Amino acid sequence: MDKKPTAAAAVTSADVARLAGVSRATVSFVLNNTQAHRVSDTTRSRVLAAAEQLGYVPHAAARSLRAGRSNLVLMPASVSAAGRLVSEWVDDLESELERHGYVLVLHAGRFPDPVSAARAWAELRPAAVVALEGDSLSGPAVDVLSRAGVRGVMAFASREVTGAHTVDFDQSRIGALAVEHLVAQGRRRIGVVMPRERGLATFARPRLAGAEGVAARSTATVTPVDLSYTHESAAELAGRWRELDLDGVFAYNDEYAALLLHALREEGVSVPEDVAVVGCDDLVLSALQQPPLTSVRLDLPTPAQFADALHELVDRGASPQVRGMEPVLVHRRSS
Amino acid sequence: MDKKPTAAAAVTSADVARLAGVSRATVSFVLNNTQAHRVSDTTRSRVLAAAEQLGYVPHAAARSLRAGRSNLVLMPASVSAAGRLVSEWVDDLESELERHGYVLVLHAGRFPDPVSAARAWAELRPAAVVALEGDSLSGPAVDVLSRAGVRGVMAFASREVTGAHTVDFDQSRIGALAVEHLVAQGRRRIGVVMPRERGLATFARPRLAGAEGVAARSTATVTPVDLSYTHESAAELAGRWRELDLDGVFAYNDEYAALLLHALREEGVSVPEDVAVVGCDDLVLSALQQPPLTSVRLDLPTPAQFADALHELVDRGASPQVRGMEPVLVHRRSS
């Protein structure tokens, strides 16, 4: 099935200039629609024909700087983080951004510090950056972005980031809400699932901290329990359940919760009698679990509201008002 | 929570040149590590200090062209398409590419034709393009990418794409395998779920075609049935099941299958007695459905193999051998 691609040398604007018999500057004026310079219609056609013939594509960066705009919205995120956490929201955001003429680009790079990350993102010259993990941003990082021409930074974060528009997204409130509910249900020995999968610790750690904060103000205790997203790991955890002696568990999200529900049932541990289980994300399938799963639903600003705010920020430098994330407990029979 | 960001003008290499008291060309030589030009250590330090002070970030495009390399691997995909179809695979691919020094970037833009798409991708000057939906590529589109300096194009596709390295990924074989299995189980009136969600038609249509191909060679019939990923839509479909009179269904994937399983049970339709159900993706939770769900597992080249092949292609222009996708039926009690 494999076939060696044509080894074509990269085409530059100099090649277009040579073929059209004009200066490189003229090529630039024509291809970037610069209004400040008059180019005759004949010359314009010659340049366009040459560019077409050579298959010349201007650089996004060069073009965005010259035209003063880019249509990229960069979201630093791995597929799994975006996917598991807020997949549908990001998906709808794509459509809403498209309505305003933007294209969403996910950047999966991982970096040793916020400024290195910002430098890498800045190289793509996006119009805006939307940071789902805004707590790993910093003022100096936002400054790098601004200096590179990024017109707006929206950060989902638990604290304000200097220079960025912060959308309140405090993961600790999710763990706190789940454990408040479990305590109100009379549970006192509460487990908090810590997924072993890559990229989830960023969300799991503050959720645990929120859980611990609530426990510290009550007579409940919180025990972190590691879990991989496999049958084996869930069976192993369920097998130790009586020894762990936990009567409530916040299972990170609905997928880990569903896996654990089944493993507990196999082990003869009754839900909610022996242990109350709470998930997060309120997935479509969670109401269909046996027993139906209590879950923390994350109310976010609608993708349409968010896209409108982002556009205001990029287009007019306005300071958009975007409400933060609101965790809401959806009580079902598992707790 | 919102705060207006500092309105910093974009910093250019001309600003760096002015502050360092050197020519723009010298700034370029220093920042791009061009070996062909000798620059004194003093000058080099002055340029680096000026760039640091101004927070200047070179363009990815400019840098990649000058240095002859970019570290971006661009994957045209929406979060939902990547997420639902091959989320874990893409996630692992991110890590494996990182091992070779590449960063995966997902580009969610949608375009009227393959060449427009290729032009937009080419503007980011990636080292390589990995097209999950390779059937929407074309030879001229690959040519646009090559001319823009993209060193390799890997396309998951059902047919060869001129100039690209095709990884066989024929969605029609998934539908064909599911329906072959249902026919072998004695089913004759077979439904094929067509998800209404955005972006899934690209995969659903060839799966339906594969199902129809098998039916045409047997006494079975295939009926497409629309389904949204909501309880309401599933309940509505289940409510019409006796009228539809279908004794087997390929439910697009395991999530739609799980939703339909529950709705059929609510409606008193027995699985597999009244209707056999087959999903796709063999998700971790699918073995835990009631009854456990038959599914088509998609064996792909491992992310490590794929990343190695991509690196060979980009780094040495080698013609990598990558095996295609192999659908495998995992038979459980739902069929």
Interface residues (C-beta under 8 A of the other chain):
Chain A: M1 D2 K3 K4 P5 T6 A7 A8 A10 V11 T12 L54 G55 Y56 V57 P58 H59 A60 A61 A62 R63 L65 S78 V79 S80 A82 G83 S87 E88 V90 D91 E94 S95 E98 V103 L104 V105 L106 H107 A108 G109 R110 R119 A120 A122 E123 L124 R125 V142 D143 V144 S146 R147 A148 G149 G152 V153 E160 T162 G163 A164 H165 T166 V167 D168 R198 G199 Y229 T230 H231 E255 A258 L259 H262 V284 L285 A287 L288 Q290 G317 S319 P320 Q321 V322 G324
Chain B: M1 D2 K3 K4 P5 T6 A7 A8 A10 V11 T12 L54 G55 Y56 V57 P58 H59 A60 A61 A62 R63 L65 S78 V79 S80 A82 G83 S87 E88 V90 D91 E94 S95 E98 V103 L104 V105 L106 H107 A108 G109 R110 R119 A120 A122 E123 L124 R125 V142 D143 V144 S146 R147 A148 G149 G152 V153 E160 T162 G163 A164 H165 T166 V167 D168 R198 G199 Y229 T230 H231 E255 A258 L259 H262 V284 L285 A287 L288 Q290 G317 S319 P320 Q321 V322 G324
